[in-house]
Amino acid sequence: MRVVPRPVAAAYYAVSLAALALIEWARNSAGDANLPPLEPATRFWINLLLLNLGAAFVLFVRSLDRPLSPRQWAVFALAGAWLAVATFPVFSGDLLEYLVRGRILGLYGENPYRAVPADFPNDLLYPLSIWNDKTDAYGPLFVWIETVPALVARHSINGMVAVEKLIFLGFMGWAAHSFARLARRVTADDGERARLVALFALNPLWIVAALVDGHNDVVMVAFTLCAVADILDRRYTRGFLFWSAAFLVKYTVLLLLPPLVLVALRARSREEQGRFPWGFALKQTVTNAAFISACFWPLWNGAGTFLTVLQVASGKFYTNTLPYAFHQALALAGVDVEPATLKLVLTLGYPLVYLWLLRECWLASGTDFRRLARNFCGVYLFFFVTVTSPLGAHYLLWALAWLALSRWPLGTGLVALYSFAGLFAYFKRLNYLILIACVLYSIALIVSRARGRVRPNEEGP
């Protein structure tokens, strides 16, 4: 049911997105030059802008009864481009770390898997690098992408930031197109499909993470969505090459490879009257292994290629993770469990859940895409439950598309809660916000079912 007319809701949301550029004004007015923790005055205005954004987003999604027109998409694209150009990273310095390593390769001709920012103390971006003793943590495809701003705007920090974020905006548009392809598998209703696309493609967390702070997760997600859409359309070679491209940006997409392999193998075995498709499996393995090897070859530094990734993966028991919150809850209940023990239990528990999810992916037929999306979503959500290294809000982007496509009851509210848990996580307590979001969603679900608005296993508004 529409709350406000669609044109009004769309205009309100577009303006609310563009208004996020006021964060820069708030930070400058307060004399805030650092990343979080920010000054109280800055936090006040940020919270006000985000709360307004939340209201605008929900009203906008609920107002949709048909797909957006090309002109409306162009308006949102312009709002996104404005954010990309008018804002400097606020909640995270990751974008600046990308850029300084892009300069290592693009300007100095050194391997960013071997050289570190500290080797170039006179570089324009060196004063803004926090992890100046770390090598590049991302795949070689993204290494080449992050060199583009260094070559295009080498003498301007703001110019490099804008160029990188505009590149991300292009990937966001591609991700929206691939998501729309997948949404057709979930519903044939134009209004419902429009709402699903908006829940993902115009999601506030997605936009802020990419166009305010500039996280490269949007690049990985764009390749992943196209890979899944192609594999489900039986364009297997292209689909797995897109998955490989996602892996060559950020390695965590490896979690989705086994489910995708099972989906493809089951479809091909049906095509071959139940025989295992050995030739198909060999062809895809060789093709993608060759592609990945070719991309790594020019920059290969042996084990040092993955040095920073391994250092982060073996991190301590960080206070913004869900295992830490579970440990606190056990302590309050009088149960004394060593952090290392809890970490081990959760780490061993994830493979068990993962195997169950793989079984569900195998059982999901080609037409039961909603079930498949829920399992993809679970692969990442249960990973968040177990990971003890720093849990960034941009991690939530990995599951965002699958959460929207899962069409859980009260789906709009669920995605909004999930997204705003990430947005308000600049307070550095994402774990508590996630748990609060879970509680609020559970309460809303109970109330809706008590009123007869949502029945078990039924999608809601």
DRENFI-582576 format. One line per field, with one value per residue (C-alpha): residue number from 0; residue in three letters; x, y, z. Coordinates in nm, 4 decimals. Layout:
# residues N
nr c(NUM,...)
rest c(ALA,...)
u c(X,...)
v c(Y,...)
w c(Z,...)
//
This chain:
# residues 461
nr c(0,1,2,3,4,5,6,7,8,9,10,11,12,13,14,15,16,17,18,19,20,21,22,23,24,25,26,27,28,29,30,31,32,33,34,35,36,37,38,39,40,41,42,43,44,45,46,47,48,49,50,51,52,53,54,55,56,57,58,59,60,61,62,63,64,65,66,67,68,69,70,71,72,73,74,75,76,77,78,79,80,81,82,83,84,85,86,87,88,89,90,91,92,93,94,95,96,97,98,99,100,101,102,103,104,105,106,107,108,109,110,111,112,113,114,115,116,117,118,119,120,121,122,123,124,125,126,127,128,129,130,131,132,133,134,135,136,137,138,139,140,141,142,143,144,145,146,147,148,149,150,151,152,153,154,155,156,157,158,159,160,161,162,163,164,165,166,167,168,169,170,171,172,173,174,175,176,177,178,179,180,181,182,183,184,185,186,187,188,189,190,191,192,193,194,195,196,197,198,199,200,201,202,203,204,205,206,207,208,209,210,211,212,213,214,215,216,217,218,219,220,221,222,223,224,225,226,227,228,229,230,231,232,233,234,235,236,237,238,239,240,241,242,243,244,245,246,247,248,249,250,251,252,253,254,255,256,257,258,259,260,261,262,263,264,265,266,267,268,269,270,271,272,273,274,275,276,277,278,279,280,281,282,283,284,285,286,287,288,289,290,291,292,293,294,295,296,297,298,299,300,301,302,303,304,305,306,307,308,309,310,311,312,313,314,315,316,317,318,319,320,321,322,323,324,325,326,327,328,329,330,331,332,333,334,335,336,337,338,339,340,341,342,343,344,345,346,347,348,349,350,351,352,353,354,355,356,357,358,359,360,361,362,363,364,365,366,367,368,369,370,371,372,373,374,375,376,377,378,379,380,381,382,383,384,385,386,387,388,389,390,391,392,393,394,395,396,397,398,399,400,401,402,403,404,405,406,407,408,409,410,411,412,413,414,415,416,417,418,419,420,421,422,423,424,425,426,427,428,429,430,431,432,433,434,435,436,437,438,439,440,441,442,443,444,445,446,447,448,449,450,451,452,453,454,455,456,457,458,459,460)
rest c(MET,ARG,VAL,VAL,PRO,ARG,PRO,VAL,ALA,ALA,ALA,TYR,TYR,ALA,VAL,SER,LEU,ALA,ALA,LEU,ALA,LEU,ILE,GLU,TRP,ALA,ARG,ASN,SER,ALA,GLY,ASP,ALA,ASN,LEU,PRO,PRO,LEU,GLU,PRO,ALA,THR,ARG,PHE,TRP,ILE,ASN,LEU,LEU,LEU,LEU,ASN,LEU,GLY,ALA,ALA,PHE,VAL,LEU,PHE,VAL,ARG,SER,LEU,ASP,ARG,PRO,LEU,SER,PRO,ARG,GLN,TRP,ALA,VAL,PHE,ALA,LEU,ALA,GLY,ALA,TRP,LEU,ALA,VAL,ALA,THR,PHE,PRO,VAL,PHE,SER,GLY,ASP,LEU,LEU,GLU,TYR,LEU,VAL,ARG,GLY,ARG,ILE,LEU,GLY,LEU,TYR,GLY,GLU,ASN,PRO,TYR,ARG,ALA,VAL,PRO,ALA,ASP,PHE,PRO,ASN,ASP,LEU,LEU,TYR,PRO,LEU,SER,ILE,TRP,ASN,ASP,LYS,THR,ASP,ALA,TYR,GLY,PRO,LEU,PHE,VAL,TRP,ILE,GLU,THR,VAL,PRO,ALA,LEU,VAL,ALA,ARG,HIS,SER,ILE,ASN,GLY,MET,VAL,ALA,VAL,GLU,LYS,LEU,ILE,PHE,LEU,GLY,PHE,MET,GLY,TRP,ALA,ALA,HIS,SER,PHE,ALA,ARG,LEU,ALA,ARG,ARG,VAL,THR,ALA,ASP,ASP,GLY,GLU,ARG,ALA,ARG,LEU,VAL,ALA,LEU,PHE,ALA,LEU,ASN,PRO,LEU,TRP,ILE,VAL,ALA,ALA,LEU,VAL,ASP,GLY,HIS,ASN,ASP,VAL,VAL,MET,VAL,ALA,PHE,THR,LEU,CYS,ALA,VAL,ALA,ASP,ILE,LEU,ASP,ARG,ARG,TYR,THR,ARG,GLY,PHE,LEU,PHE,TRP,SER,ALA,ALA,PHE,LEU,VAL,LYS,TYR,THR,VAL,LEU,LEU,LEU,LEU,PRO,PRO,LEU,VAL,LEU,VAL,ALA,LEU,ARG,ALA,ARG,SER,ARG,GLU,GLU,GLN,GLY,ARG,PHE,PRO,TRP,GLY,PHE,ALA,LEU,LYS,GLN,THR,VAL,THR,ASN,ALA,ALA,PHE,ILE,SER,ALA,CYS,PHE,TRP,PRO,LEU,TRP,ASN,GLY,ALA,GLY,THR,PHE,LEU,THR,VAL,LEU,GLN,VAL,ALA,SER,GLY,LYS,PHE,TYR,THR,ASN,THR,LEU,PRO,TYR,ALA,PHE,HIS,GLN,ALA,LEU,ALA,LEU,ALA,GLY,VAL,ASP,VAL,GLU,PRO,ALA,THR,LEU,LYS,LEU,VAL,LEU,THR,LEU,GLY,TYR,PRO,LEU,VAL,TYR,LEU,TRP,LEU,LEU,ARG,GLU,CYS,TRP,LEU,ALA,SER,GLY,THR,ASP,PHE,ARG,ARG,LEU,ALA,ARG,ASN,PHE,CYS,GLY,VAL,TYR,LEU,PHE,PHE,PHE,VAL,THR,VAL,THR,SER,PRO,LEU,GLY,ALA,HIS,TYR,LEU,LEU,TRP,ALA,LEU,ALA,TRP,LEU,ALA,LEU,SER,ARG,TRP,PRO,LEU,GLY,THR,GLY,LEU,VAL,ALA,LEU,TYR,SER,PHE,ALA,GLY,LEU,PHE,ALA,TYR,PHE,LYS,ARG,LEU,ASN,TYR,LEU,ILE,LEU,ILE,ALA,CYS,VAL,LEU,TYR,SER,ILE,ALA,LEU,ILE,VAL,SER,ARG,ALA,ARG,GLY,ARG,VAL,ARG,PRO,ASN,GLU,GLU,GLY,PRO)
u c(0.0000,0.1398,0.1794,0.2696,0.2474,0.5322,0.6771,0.6830,0.8488,1.1075,1.1921,1.2155,1.4534,1.6726,1.7027,1.7771,2.0594,2.2054,2.1769,2.4341,2.6909,2.6061,2.8140,3.1164,2.9761,2.9027,3.2517,3.4179,3.1955,3.2978,3.6641,3.6552,3.9450,3.9500,3.7597,3.5370,3.5137,3.3755,3.2905,2.9435,2.8221,2.9243,2.7529,2.4341,2.4037,2.5061,2.2430,1.9791,2.0680,2.0673,1.7336,1.5795,1.7332,1.5791,1.2316,1.2724,1.3941,1.1043,0.8464,1.0070,1.0146,0.6552,0.5382,0.6622,0.3968,0.5889,0.9542,1.1354,1.1587,1.4968,1.4530,1.4059,1.7115,1.9045,1.7996,1.9291,2.2477,2.3029,2.2443,2.5003,2.7525,2.7026,2.7767,3.0856,3.2288,3.1090,3.2055,3.5316,3.5446,3.3831,3.3438,3.6369,3.9805,3.9848,3.9481,4.2627,4.4484,4.3354,4.4565,4.8002,4.8633,4.7332,4.9971,5.2663,5.1955,5.0680,5.3208,5.6233,5.6062,5.6498,5.4581,5.2030,5.2210,5.5857,5.6204,5.4299,5.3301,5.6092,5.8533,5.7238,5.7119,5.7024,5.3948,5.0916,4.8735,5.1279,5.0094,4.6568,4.7599,4.7042,4.8194,5.1396,5.3369,5.0902,5.1019,4.7904,4.5200,4.3071,4.3163,4.5159,4.2107,4.1328,4.5005,4.4682,4.1378,4.2870,4.5699,4.3267,4.2668,4.6428,4.6955,4.3929,4.4225,4.7729,4.8161,4.4764,4.3608,3.9982,4.0260,4.1539,3.8792,3.6114,3.7444,3.7535,3.4018,3.2692,3.4192,3.2291,2.9105,2.9486,2.9786,2.6699,2.4713,2.5865,2.4996,2.1497,2.1014,2.2166,1.9988,1.6965,1.7697,1.7604,1.4501,1.2543,1.3103,1.1453,0.8280,0.6439,0.4634,0.6030,0.5382,0.6956,0.9965,1.0388,1.0391,1.2962,1.5289,1.4976,1.5641,1.9030,2.0122,1.9016,1.9728,2.1227,2.3967,2.4947,2.5090,2.6910,2.9464,3.0267,2.9756,3.0598,3.3300,3.4250,3.4418,3.5442,3.2884,3.0502,3.2892,3.2995,2.9198,2.8657,3.0772,2.9084,2.5537,2.6353,2.8061,2.4994,2.2602,2.4698,2.5077,2.1325,2.0814,2.3182,2.5919,2.8331,3.1696,3.0959,2.9339,3.2303,3.4701,3.2713,3.2960,3.6725,3.6763,3.4937,3.7554,4.0312,3.8820,3.8076,3.8756,3.5741,3.3563,3.5250,3.2457,2.9963,3.1975,3.0909,2.7173,2.7546,2.9460,2.6712,2.4010,2.5875,2.6751,2.3187,2.1846,2.4404,2.3854,2.0151,2.1044,2.3181,2.0445,2.1825,2.5474,2.8121,2.9450,3.3168,3.4072,3.2163,3.3787,3.7277,3.6727,3.5491,3.8276,4.1050,3.9576,3.9134,4.2414,4.4204,4.2389,4.3189,4.6822,4.7248,4.5936,4.8220,5.1312,5.2541,5.2343,5.3030,5.5109,5.4864,5.3324,5.3821,5.0994,4.8535,5.0536,4.8173,4.5091,4.6542,4.7470,4.3923,4.2352,4.4356,4.3238,4.2342,3.8932,3.7707,3.5091,3.2820,3.2209,2.9255,3.1417,3.2500,2.8850,2.8075,3.1012,2.9664,2.6190,2.7618,2.9610,2.6476,2.4738,2.7563,2.9103,3.2867,3.4147,3.7607,3.7492,3.9785,3.7388,3.4351,3.6241,3.7171,3.3597,3.2190,3.4943,3.4255,3.0504,3.0542,3.1585,2.8647,2.6192,2.7942,2.7559,2.3848,2.3539,2.5330,2.2823,1.9992,2.1573,2.1757,1.8111,1.6905,1.5646,1.6343,1.2919,1.3167,1.5402,1.4073,1.5276,1.8634,1.8918,1.8175,2.1004,2.3427,2.2364,2.2959,2.6489,2.7459,2.5235,2.6562,3.0079,2.9405,2.8302,3.1646,3.4242,3.6424,3.8597,3.7338,3.3737,3.3218,2.9799,3.0710,3.0823,2.7027,2.6985,2.7983,2.4595,2.2440,2.1289,2.0501,1.8619,1.6393,1.5821,1.4988,1.1651,1.1391,0.8198,0.8178,1.1004,1.1196,1.1491,1.4043,1.6320,1.5949,1.6928,1.9862,2.1049,2.0758,2.2547,2.5455,2.5024,2.4993,2.7931,3.0304,2.9954,3.2133,2.9585,2.8128,2.7569,2.5132,2.3293,2.2844,2.1421,1.9069,1.7923,1.7225,1.5145,1.3156,1.2473,1.1337,0.8955,0.7538,0.7070,0.5271,0.2977,0.2186,0.1377,-0.0771,-0.2770,-0.3072,-0.1102,0.1630,0.1303,0.4265,0.6420,0.4554,0.6059,0.4892,0.4776)
v c(0.0000,0.3366,0.5911,0.8904,0.9408,0.7772,1.0943,1.2695,0.9737,0.9395,1.3104,1.3037,1.0093,1.1552,1.4822,1.2919,1.1075,1.4279,1.5879,1.3413,1.5814,1.7976,1.5550,1.7328,2.0664,1.9266,1.7858,2.1063,2.3192,2.1130,2.1197,1.7423,1.6207,1.2597,0.9423,0.8087,0.8715,1.2051,1.5169,1.5237,1.8028,1.6039,1.2905,1.4875,1.6046,1.2657,1.0900,1.3410,1.2920,0.9116,0.9012,1.1193,0.8916,0.5875,0.7398,0.8500,0.5063,0.3137,0.5578,0.5388,0.1584,0.1279,0.3798,0.1758,-0.0036,-0.0324,-0.0200,0.3121,0.4920,0.5633,0.9299,0.8409,0.6155,0.9056,1.1310,0.8801,0.8349,1.2117,1.2136,0.9344,1.1178,1.4288,1.2283,1.0756,1.4152,1.6245,1.3993,1.2817,0.9446,0.9959,0.6633,0.4672,0.5322,0.2215,0.4228,0.6193,0.2926,0.1710,0.4893,0.5003,0.1416,0.2219,0.4944,0.2445,0.0511,0.3258,0.5999,0.4242,0.0972,-0.1129,-0.4260,-0.3383,-0.7004,-0.6307,-0.2545,-0.0636,0.3048,0.3592,0.3064,0.6317,0.8841,1.1816,1.0620,1.2906,1.0341,0.9046,1.1333,0.9926,0.6256,0.4486,0.1013,0.2309,-0.0844,-0.3222,-0.4609,-0.4699,-0.6992,-0.7320,-0.9321,-0.8289,-0.7195,-0.4590,-0.3593,-0.2540,-0.0752,0.1263,0.2476,0.4339,0.7322,0.7562,0.8028,1.0243,1.2675,1.2080,1.5598,1.5944,1.3970,1.5020,1.4200,1.0674,1.0091,1.1265,0.9172,0.5984,0.6531,0.7269,0.3950,0.2332,0.4105,0.2387,-0.0998,-0.0164,0.0396,-0.2951,-0.4641,-0.3138,-0.4559,-0.8040,-0.7880,-0.7020,-1.0149,-1.2231,-1.0475,-1.1784,-1.5277,-1.4282,-1.2570,-1.1739,-0.8796,-0.5467,-0.3626,-0.6295,-0.6507,-0.2726,-0.2791,-0.5594,-0.3737,-0.0553,-0.2439,-0.3382,-0.0954,0.2200,0.0918,0.3568,0.1253,0.0286,0.3947,0.5301,0.2477,0.3007,0.6703,0.8326,0.6041,0.4231,0.0546,-0.1880,-0.4477,-0.3055,-0.4226,-0.7761,-0.7830,-0.6575,-0.9371,-1.1911,-1.0948,-1.1183,-1.4531,-1.5987,-1.4596,-1.6092,-1.9487,-1.9703,-1.8743,-2.1632,-1.9330,-2.1297,-2.0295,-1.6589,-1.6961,-1.8683,-1.6199,-1.3409,-1.5287,-1.5473,-1.1723,-1.1216,-1.3410,-1.1341,-0.8289,-0.9665,-1.3201,-1.3671,-1.4481,-1.7888,-1.8757,-1.8758,-2.0951,-2.4395,-2.3502,-2.2205,-2.5302,-2.7531,-2.5548,-2.5771,-2.9465,-3.0421,-2.8492,-3.0047,-3.3558,-3.3153,-3.2067,-3.5212,-3.7587,-3.7947,-3.8577,-3.6607,-3.3925,-3.4690,-3.2843,-2.9753,-2.9749,-3.0119,-2.7373,-2.4862,-2.5729,-2.5338,-2.2173,-2.0346,-2.1557,-2.0259,-1.6908,-1.6442,-1.7493,-1.5104,-1.2203,-1.3001,-1.3696,-1.0090,-0.9208,-1.2559,-1.2331,-1.5891,-1.6240,-1.2498,-1.1911,-1.2848,-1.1606,-0.8843,-1.1053,-1.3750,-1.1204,-0.9846,-1.3319,-1.4347,-1.1322,-1.1242,-1.1341,-0.7933,-0.6061,-0.5217,-0.8858,-1.1070,-1.3678,-1.0906,-1.0021,-1.3698,-1.3861,-1.0843,-1.2381,-1.5605,-1.3625,-1.1748,-1.5106,-1.6272,-1.8639,-1.8253,-1.9231,-1.8396,-1.6256,-1.8740,-2.1591,-1.9723,-1.8735,-2.2370,-2.3599,-2.1027,-2.1645,-2.5395,-2.4810,-2.2799,-2.5749,-2.7753,-2.4990,-2.4500,-2.8179,-2.7993,-2.4905,-2.6742,-2.9566,-2.7030,-2.5496,-2.8939,-2.9609,-2.6232,-2.6692,-2.4256,-2.2693,-2.2364,-1.9322,-1.7813,-2.0872,-2.0618,-1.6908,-1.7687,-2.0197,-1.7742,-1.5232,-1.7776,-1.8491,-1.4915,-1.4293,-1.7316,-1.6235,-1.2914,-1.4858,-1.6659,-1.4163,-1.2698,-1.0396,-0.6791,-0.6832,-0.3805,-0.2478,-0.2855,-0.6637,-0.6503,-0.5655,-0.9237,-1.0581,-0.7541,-0.8654,-1.2186,-1.0854,-0.8757,-1.1624,-1.4041,-1.2259,-1.2981,-1.1793,-0.8021,-0.7894,-0.4108,-0.3633,-0.6440,-0.5003,-0.1504,-0.2735,-0.4667,-0.1667,0.0870,-0.1406,-0.1024,0.2715,0.3514,0.1200,0.4127,0.4132,0.0994,-0.1408,-0.3193,-0.6387,-0.4760,-0.2997,-0.6295,-0.7922,-0.4969,-0.5234,-0.8958,-0.8210,-0.5456,-0.7673,-1.0534,-0.8240,-0.6857,-1.0390,-1.1568,-0.8538,-0.8911,-1.2586,-1.1913,-0.9432,-1.1932,-0.9790,-1.2376,-1.6134,-1.8491,-1.8928,-1.6163,-1.2982,-0.9794,-0.6130)
w c(0.0000,-0.1015,0.1777,-0.0421,-0.4206,-0.6068,-0.7697,-0.4321,-0.2601,-0.5384,-0.5257,-0.1452,-0.1526,-0.4293,-0.2373,0.0845,-0.0893,-0.2327,0.1121,0.2477,0.1020,0.4048,0.6087,0.4654,0.5834,0.9302,0.9642,0.8493,1.0745,1.3760,1.2791,1.2426,1.0333,1.1502,1.0782,1.3589,1.6455,1.5303,1.7303,1.8967,1.6669,1.3592,1.4918,1.5584,1.1982,1.0580,1.2690,1.1584,0.7923,0.8264,1.0110,0.7410,0.4791,0.6457,0.6418,0.2800,0.1728,0.3264,0.1885,-0.1548,-0.1700,-0.0475,-0.3091,-0.6054,-0.8111,-1.1376,-1.2508,-1.2508,-1.5841,-1.7495,-1.6545,-1.2869,-1.2925,-1.4461,-1.1564,-0.9021,-1.1052,-1.0947,-0.7181,-0.6874,-0.9045,-0.6913,-0.3776,-0.5373,-0.6298,-0.3349,-0.0423,0.1049,0.2885,0.6295,0.8078,0.6651,0.5197,0.2998,-0.0207,0.0572,0.1151,-0.2273,-0.3913,-0.2318,-0.3413,-0.6880,-0.7021,-0.6032,-0.9225,-1.1510,-1.0736,-0.9276,-1.1187,-0.8045,-0.7058,-0.4324,-0.3108,-0.2280,-0.1709,0.1000,0.1330,0.3859,0.0991,-0.0557,0.2322,-0.0053,-0.1899,-0.1953,-0.0160,0.2354,0.5226,0.4827,0.4923,0.8250,0.7181,0.5636,0.6492,0.4794,0.1283,-0.0903,0.0482,-0.2661,-0.5857,-0.8933,-1.0924,-0.8298,-0.8166,-1.1801,-1.1133,-0.8270,-1.0510,-1.2801,-1.0454,-0.9842,-1.3586,-1.4276,-1.1343,-1.0004,-0.8556,-0.6847,-0.3804,-0.4292,-0.7980,-0.7290,-0.4723,-0.7173,-1.0077,-0.7972,-0.6675,-1.0154,-1.1282,-0.8421,-0.9564,-1.2933,-1.1231,-0.9155,-1.2331,-1.3713,-1.0402,-1.0570,-1.4069,-1.2994,-0.9887,-1.2037,-1.4118,-1.0946,-0.9610,-1.2612,-1.1205,-0.7928,-0.9108,-1.2321,-1.0713,-1.1969,-0.8722,-0.6546,-0.8846,-0.8771,-0.4975,-0.4909,-0.7284,-0.5225,-0.1976,-0.3358,-0.6068,-0.4240,-0.0751,0.1582,0.2904,-0.0646,-0.1711,0.1349,0.1370,-0.2313,-0.2993,0.0342,0.1721,-0.1484,-0.0523,-0.3253,-0.2115,-0.4731,-0.7466,-0.6077,-0.5680,-0.9248,-1.0712,-0.8407,-0.9363,-1.3067,-1.2473,-1.0737,-1.3363,-1.6176,-1.4494,-1.3913,-1.7580,-1.8463,-1.9731,-1.7617,-1.9035,-1.8887,-1.5470,-1.3868,-1.5479,-1.3822,-1.0526,-1.1054,-1.1683,-0.8371,-0.6659,-0.8281,-0.6572,-0.3100,-0.1954,0.0339,-0.2683,-0.2440,0.0022,-0.2863,-0.5209,-0.3857,-0.3994,-0.7551,-0.8598,-0.7183,-0.8983,-1.2285,-1.1901,-1.1098,-1.4087,-1.6430,-1.5082,-1.5875,-1.9394,-1.9755,-1.8513,-1.5004,-1.5916,-1.4073,-1.6484,-1.6210,-1.9405,-1.8335,-1.4883,-1.6356,-1.8914,-1.6321,-1.3870,-1.6452,-1.7978,-1.4682,-1.3195,-1.6302,-1.6092,-1.2395,-1.2898,-1.5820,-1.3731,-1.0799,-1.2907,-1.3540,-0.9814,-0.8167,-0.4993,-0.3694,-0.0239,0.0222,-0.2262,0.0494,0.3490,0.4581,0.4049,0.6312,0.8971,0.9096,0.9032,1.2078,1.4077,1.7747,1.9397,1.8185,2.0183,1.7232,1.6299,1.7131,1.8940,2.1299,2.1969,2.2608,2.5033,2.6908,2.7084,2.8514,3.1082,3.2166,3.2554,3.4821,3.2274,3.2111,2.8665,2.7396,2.4224,2.2465,2.3283,2.2008,1.8880,1.8252,1.8770,1.6342,1.3808,1.3867,1.3823,1.0594,0.8370,0.9724,0.8870,0.5534,0.4619,0.5417,0.3194,0.0385,0.0706,0.0437,-0.2656,-0.4252,-0.3467,-0.4724,-0.8267,-1.1073,-1.0599,-0.6821,-0.6905,-0.3680,-0.1769,-0.3485,-0.2611,0.1039,0.1091,-0.0533,0.2089,0.4853,0.3608,0.4434,0.7461,0.9328,0.8393,1.0138,1.3222,1.3440,1.2192,1.4963,1.2843,1.2427,1.1170,0.8931,0.8018,0.4335,0.4888,0.5061,0.1351,0.0540,0.1640,0.0807,-0.2647,-0.1463,0.1571,-0.0684,-0.3140,-0.0309,0.0212,0.3900,0.5635,0.6161,0.3647,0.3293,0.7030,0.7336,0.4642,0.6130,0.9612,0.8192,0.6214,0.8999,1.1424,0.9015,0.8537,1.2249,1.2849,1.2526,1.6327,1.6104,1.7621,1.4629,1.6633,1.9058,1.6245,1.4400,1.7528,1.8107,1.4481,1.4999,1.8096,1.6351,1.3348,1.5592,1.7461,1.4206,1.2867,1.6006,1.6008,1.2296,1.2656,1.5714,1.3652,1.0799,0.8338,0.7805,0.8026,0.8572,0.5416,0.3617,0.2204,0.3807,0.2795)
//
